[in-house]
């Protein structure tokens, strides 16, 4: 058995020294609050660590690593737990970094220092107070660190690239418990590996570049689901030749008849186009005319500040159980659009809340990004579908439906996978491509015994 693959439950007295020194809290099985402490934002994942540390500061993280090392245990870092399905916390000490949530913005150089417990929404709000914006994903509830280092595809993707490309420095705790800072001048190998690849440390903070965004019009156009074929084809024609200042997606939405769903859409199904346009209102009016000519039943596109983009995609603000699947498309061809229409409208897809197709290219196109292990996306479109599983017996139908969509889009798929949209571990070469071998060497040099369990781990020879 490997040194850091111990899985038995240890007696509480083994953790007494750590508990006495922590500024945060230690949770052990069978204690009050255990289930809440081990529960991730992704409620479909049942995490079974041997202990949970809710770190209050960087010192707590370092102490936990050192003590876990003494006990022969691995550590599994986690902030919000949106990506809990990609990391194996069984038999490990789960280190929750939600308490490290400070966000500090320096408006002069337009840089933010973001603790690993901070959410995308918190960073967006802090940046907005200085008239700045961060390159983020589309869900404000996700942790900045996981979202950013996993790539980060959001409303500024086509204009500003992946969120990972905005990282200027990384701080963390290594497998020995030592504090590490990596940037272009310090540990450049680690700095390269962490951005879009694998960070073989517990990241405690990032420094990221911020941007000034001028005019911004954003919102949603919605039609009854019966208009899906017409709208998807029109959207496919509309994105041809779009300026990089425009990021958009088309999606089929089936809203459940649940109390938390707004009355106008509750229990109804739609096809929608969501868009963020960094252009003036008159330019947006002209550009959107072909879509508005299809007479949407709802049109919320209007001028807004970057911070207001948070709710646009409608991601759940609270922990929820869900199953999703994604396929990166080589190109958004007419045949791919027809396959998407068929898949989204197929009877099994009624188990899904959303089936979407995002327009990529622009600043995320191959060769446009620089610096990190994965700094671009080798595909023009991304299909992502997701279904909620409020009861365990619904998991099979949702899993089957998500798999059917993925199968339908398979003939148009790229060989690569977008890391943040892979909800279970996948082959490293599909995630990291040509960077895989170099990543393996770097991971082995920093954590040769695999003490730190990361999402989407990369195999190394000594583990």
C-alpha positions in Angstrom: 0.0 0.0 0.0 1.3 3.5 -0.8 2.4 5.7 2.0 -0.4 8.2 1.4 -3.2 5.8 0.5 -4.2 4.8 4.0 -8.0 4.5 4.3 -8.9 3.2 7.7 -10.7 5.4 10.2 -8.2 6.6 12.8 -9.0 7.1 16.5 -9.8 10.6 17.5 -6.7 10.9 19.8 -4.5 10.7 16.7 -5.8 14.1 15.7 -5.7 15.7 19.2 -2.4 17.6 18.6 -3.8 19.1 15.3 -7.1 20.0 16.9 -5.4 21.9 19.7 -3.3 24.0 17.3 -5.8 24.9 14.6 -7.4 28.3 14.4 -10.2 26.7 12.4 -12.1 23.5 13.2 -11.4 19.8 12.9 -14.3 17.4 12.3 -14.2 13.7 12.7 -16.7 10.9 11.9 -19.5 10.4 14.4 -19.1 13.9 15.8 -21.8 16.4 15.6 -21.6 18.4 12.4 -19.7 15.7 10.6 -22.1 15.2 7.7 -22.3 19.0 7.1 -18.5 19.4 7.2 -17.9 16.7 4.6 -20.7 17.7 2.2 -19.6 19.4 -1.0 -21.6 21.9 -3.1 -22.1 19.1 -5.6 -24.5 17.1 -3.5 -24.5 14.1 -5.9 -21.0 13.3 -4.6 -20.8 11.4 -1.2 -17.4 12.3 0.2 -15.8 9.9 2.7 -12.7 11.5 4.2 -11.2 10.4 7.5 -11.3 14.0 8.8 -12.2 17.4 7.7 -10.3 20.6 8.5 -12.0 23.9 8.1 -9.0 26.1 7.7 -9.2 29.6 9.0 -5.8 30.7 7.5 -2.7 29.6 5.7 -1.1 28.4 9.0 -4.0 25.9 9.4 -3.4 24.5 6.0 0.3 24.1 6.7 -0.3 22.5 10.0 -2.8 20.1 8.5 -0.4 19.0 5.8 2.4 18.4 8.3 0.2 16.4 10.6 -1.4 14.4 7.9 2.1 13.6 6.6 3.1 12.3 10.1 0.0 10.1 10.1 0.7 8.7 6.6 -2.5 10.4 5.3 -3.2 12.2 2.0 -4.8 15.6 2.0 -7.6 16.7 -0.4 -8.0 20.4 -0.8 -11.5 21.9 -1.5 -13.1 25.3 -1.5 -16.8 25.2 -2.5 -16.8 21.6 -3.8 -18.4 22.3 -7.2 -15.9 19.8 -8.7 -16.1 17.2 -6.0 -16.6 14.4 -8.4 -13.1 14.8 -9.9 -11.2 14.3 -6.6 -10.9 11.2 -4.4 -11.2 12.3 -0.8 -11.7 8.8 0.6 -9.2 8.0 3.3 -7.8 11.5 3.2 -8.0 14.6 5.3 -10.3 17.0 3.5 -9.0 20.5 3.8 -11.8 23.0 3.3 -10.4 26.5 2.4 -13.7 28.4 2.5 -12.4 30.5 5.3 -9.6 31.9 3.2 -12.0 34.2 1.4 -10.3 37.6 1.4 -10.3 39.6 -1.9 -8.1 42.7 -2.2 -8.0 44.8 -5.4 -5.1 47.1 -6.3 -6.7 49.4 -8.9 -3.4 50.9 -10.0 -2.0 47.9 -11.7 -5.5 46.4 -12.0 -4.6 43.2 -10.0 -6.6 41.3 -7.4 -5.3 39.0 -4.7 -7.9 36.3 -4.1 -8.0 33.8 -1.3 -8.9 30.2 -2.2 -12.2 30.4 -0.4 -13.5 33.4 -2.4 -16.2 32.9 -4.9 -16.4 34.3 -8.4 -19.3 36.5 -7.3 -17.2 38.0 -4.5 -14.3 38.8 -6.9 -16.7 40.4 -9.4 -18.2 42.6 -6.8 -14.8 43.7 -5.4 -13.5 44.4 -8.9 -16.6 46.4 -9.8 -16.1 48.8 -6.9 -13.0 50.0 -8.8 -14.6 50.0 -12.3 -12.8 46.7 -13.1 -13.8 43.2 -14.1 -12.3 39.8 -13.8 -12.2 37.0 -16.4 -14.5 34.4 -14.7 -16.8 31.6 -15.5 -20.6 31.9 -15.7 -21.5 30.8 -12.2 -21.0 33.3 -9.4 -21.1 30.6 -6.7 -18.0 28.7 -7.8 -14.6 29.1 -6.1 -12.2 31.4 -8.0 -9.2 29.2 -7.6 -10.7 25.9 -8.9 -12.6 27.7 -11.7 -9.6 29.8 -12.8 -6.9 27.1 -12.7 -9.2 24.7 -14.4 -9.3 27.1 -17.4 -12.3 29.3 -16.8 -14.8 29.8 -19.7 -17.1 32.7 -19.2 -18.8 35.8 -20.7 -15.4 37.4 -21.7 -13.9 34.2 -23.2 -13.9 35.3 -26.8 -12.5 38.7 -26.0 -10.1 38.0 -23.1 -9.4 34.2 -23.3 -9.4 31.7 -20.4 -9.4 32.8 -16.8 -6.2 30.8 -16.3 -4.3 33.2 -18.6 -5.1 36.1 -16.2 -3.2 34.5 -13.3 0.0 36.4 -12.4 1.0 34.6 -9.2 0.0 31.5 -7.1 0.5 31.0 -3.4 0.1 27.7 -1.6 1.4 25.0 0.7 3.4 22.1 -0.8 3.5 18.5 0.2 6.0 19.2 3.0 3.8 21.9 4.6 6.1 24.7 3.3 4.7 28.0 1.9 5.3 28.5 -1.8 4.9 31.3 -4.2 5.0 30.7 -7.9 5.1 33.3 -10.7 7.1 34.1 -13.8 10.3 34.5 -11.8 9.8 32.0 -8.9 9.2 28.3 -9.5 8.2 28.9 -13.2 7.7 25.2 -13.7 5.0 25.1 -11.0 3.5 28.4 -12.3 3.2 26.9 -15.8 1.8 23.6 -14.6 -0.9 25.1 -12.4 -2.5 27.3 -15.1 -4.9 25.0 -16.8 -3.0 21.9 -15.8 -2.3 20.4 -12.4 -1.2 22.3 -9.2 0.6 19.7 -7.0 0.2 22.0 -4.0 -2.7 23.3 -2.0 -3.4 26.7 -3.5 -4.3 29.3 -0.9 -4.4 32.4 -3.1 -4.1 33.7 -6.6 -3.2 37.0 -8.0 -5.1 37.8 -11.2 -5.1 40.6 -13.7 -8.3 42.7 -14.0 -9.7 44.5 -17.0 -11.7 47.6 -17.8 -14.8 46.7 -19.7 -16.6 49.5 -21.7 -20.0 49.2 -23.1 -21.7 45.9 -22.2 -25.2 44.7 -23.3 -26.2 41.2 -22.0 -29.2 39.1 -21.4 -31.4 36.3 -22.8 -33.8 35.9 -25.7 -36.3 33.0 -25.2 -38.8 31.2 -27.4 -41.1 28.2 -26.8 -39.3 24.9 -27.2 -41.2 24.3 -30.4 -39.0 26.9 -32.1 -35.8 25.0 -31.2 -34.8 24.0 -34.8 -35.5 27.5 -36.2 -33.6 29.3 -33.4 -30.6 27.0 -33.3 -30.1 27.3 -37.1 -30.5 31.0 -36.9 -28.0 31.2 -34.1 -25.6 29.1 -36.1 -25.8 31.5 -39.0 -25.7 34.5 -36.6 -22.3 33.6 -35.0 -20.6 33.4 -38.3 -18.3 36.4 -38.5 -19.2 37.7 -35.0 -16.7 40.1 -33.4 -14.7 38.7 -30.6 -16.5 41.2 -28.3 -19.5 38.9 -28.4 -19.8 35.7 -26.5 -23.0 33.7 -26.8 -24.7 30.3 -26.4 -27.9 28.6 -27.4 -29.7 26.2 -25.1 -32.8 24.2 -24.6 -34.2 24.7 -21.1 -36.8 22.6 -19.3 -37.8 24.2 -16.0 -39.2 21.9 -13.4 -42.4 22.8 -11.7 -40.5 23.5 -8.5 -41.3 26.3 -6.0 -38.0 28.0 -6.4 -38.4 28.6 -10.1 -39.8 32.0 -11.2 -43.5 31.9 -12.1 -43.1 33.0 -15.8 -41.0 29.9 -16.6 -41.9 27.4 -13.9 -42.8 24.0 -15.5 -42.3 25.3 -19.0 -39.7 24.5 -21.7 -37.9 27.0 -23.9 -35.1 27.5 -26.4 -32.9 30.4 -25.5 -30.0 32.5 -26.7 -27.8 34.1 -24.1 -25.3 36.7 -25.1 -22.8 39.3 -23.7 -21.9 42.0 -26.2 -19.1 44.4 -25.4 -20.4 47.0 -27.9 -22.5 50.1 -27.8 -26.3 49.9 -27.5 -26.9 51.0 -31.2 -24.4 48.4 -32.4 -26.1 45.7 -30.3 -29.5 46.6 -31.7 -28.2 46.1 -35.2 -26.3 42.9 -34.4 -29.3 41.3 -32.6 -31.9 42.2 -35.2 -31.8 38.8 -37.0 -32.5 37.0 -33.7 -35.2 39.4 -32.6 -36.9 39.0 -35.9 -37.8 35.5 -34.7 -40.1 37.1 -32.2 -38.8 35.9 -28.8 -41.4 35.7 -26.0 -38.8 37.1 -23.6 -36.0 39.6 -24.2 -33.9 40.7 -21.3 -30.8 42.0 -23.2 -30.0 45.5 -21.9 -27.0 47.5 -20.7 -25.4 46.2 -17.6 -22.2 46.3 -15.5 -19.9 43.2 -15.6 -20.9 42.3 -12.0 -24.5 41.9 -13.2 -23.5 39.0 -15.5 -23.5 36.6 -12.5 -27.2 35.6 -12.6 -27.4 35.6 -16.4 -26.8 31.9 -16.9 -29.1 30.9 -14.1 -26.8 28.5 -12.3 -28.2 27.4 -8.9 -26.9 29.7 -6.1 -27.1 26.9 -3.5 -25.7 23.4 -3.2 -27.6 21.0 -5.4 -27.4 17.4 -6.7 -26.7 17.3 -10.5 -25.2 15.1 -13.2 -23.7 16.7 -16.3 -21.8 15.8 -19.5 -19.8 17.8 -22.0 -18.4 17.4 -25.5 -16.0 19.8 -27.2 -16.8 20.2 -30.8 -14.2 20.7 -33.5 -16.4 23.1 -35.3 -20.0 24.3 -35.2 -21.0 23.0 -38.6 -24.5 22.7 -40.0 -24.4 18.9 -39.4 -23.3 19.5 -35.8 -26.2 21.9 -35.3 -28.7 19.4 -36.7 -27.3 16.7 -34.3 -27.6 19.2 -31.4 -31.2 19.9 -32.3 -32.1 16.2 -32.5 -30.3 15.4 -29.2 -31.8 18.3 -27.3 -35.3 17.5 -28.4 -35.0 13.7 -28.0 -37.4 12.1 -25.5 -34.6 11.0 -23.1 -33.4 14.7 -22.9 -36.6 15.5 -21.0 -34.7 14.3 -17.9 -32.3 17.2 -18.4 -32.7 20.8 -17.2 -30.4 22.3 -19.8 -28.7 21.2 -23.1 -26.5 24.1 -24.3 -24.0 24.9 -27.1 -21.4 27.6 -26.4 -19.6 29.5 -29.1 -15.9 29.5 -28.4 -13.0 30.5 -30.8 -11.9 34.1 -30.6 -9.4 34.6 -27.8 -9.6 31.0 -26.7 -8.7 29.6 -30.1 -5.5 27.5 -30.4 -2.4 29.7 -30.4 -4.1 32.7 -28.9 -3.3 32.0 -25.3 0.2 31.8 -23.8 2.0 30.9 -20.6 0.1 28.0 -19.0 -0.1 24.2 -19.5 -3.5 24.7 -21.1 -4.1 28.2 -22.3 -6.5 27.7 -25.2 -9.4 25.4 -26.3 -9.0 23.2 -29.4 -12.6 23.4 -30.5 -15.1 26.0 -31.8 -18.1 24.9 -29.6 -18.8 23.2 -26.3 -22.0 21.2 -25.7 -22.9 20.8 -22.0 -26.0 19.2 -20.6 -27.1 18.8 -17.0 -30.0 17.3 -15.0 -31.0 17.6 -11.4 -31.3 14.5 -9.2 -33.4 15.5 -6.2 -34.1 11.8 -5.5 -31.6 8.9 -6.0 -33.9 7.0 -8.2 -33.7 9.8 -10.8 -30.0 9.4 -11.3 -30.2 6.7 -13.8 -32.5 8.6 -16.2 -30.3 11.7 -16.0 -27.1 9.8 -16.5 -28.6 8.0 -19.5 -29.9 11.2 -21.0 -26.6 13.0 -20.6 -24.8 10.1 -22.1 -27.2 10.1 -25.1 -26.4 13.7 -25.8 -22.7 13.1 -25.6 -23.0 10.1 -27.9 -25.1 12.1 -30.4 -22.4 14.8 -30.6 -19.5 12.2 -30.7 -19.0 12.4 -34.5 -18.2 16.1 -34.2 -16.1 15.9 -31.1 -12.6 17.2 -30.7 -10.0 14.8 -29.1 -9.7 17.1 -26.2 -11.9 17.7 -23.1 -12.4 21.0 -21.3 -11.3 20.5 -17.8 -13.9 22.5 -15.9 -16.7 20.7 -17.7 -15.4 17.2 -17.0 -17.3 16.1 -13.8 -15.5 12.8 -13.4 -11.8 12.0 -13.8 -10.9 11.5 -17.5 -7.7 10.5 -19.4 -5.0 13.0 -18.7 -4.0 13.2 -22.4 -7.5 14.3 -23.3 -7.3 17.1 -20.8 -3.8 18.3 -21.2 -2.7 17.1 -24.7 0.9 17.8 -25.5 1.5 19.1 -22.0 0.8 15.8 -20.3 4.3 14.4 -20.1 5.8 17.6 -18.8 3.0 17.9 -16.3 3.7 14.4 -15.0 7.4 15.3 -14.4 6.5 18.5 -12.6 3.9 16.8 -10.4 6.4 14.1 -9.5 9.1 16.6 -8.6 6.8 18.5 -6.2 4.8 15.6 -4.7 6.5 12.3 -5.5 4.4 10.3 -3.2 1.0 11.7 -4.2 0.2 13.2 -0.8 -1.9 16.0 -2.2 -5.0 14.7 -4.1 -6.0 17.0 -6.8 -8.9 17.0 -9.3 -8.2 15.2 -12.5 -4.9 13.7 -11.2 -2.1 13.0 -13.6 -0.3 9.6 -13.2 3.3 9.8 -12.1 5.8 6.9 -12.0 6.4 6.8 -8.3 2.8 6.8 -7.1 
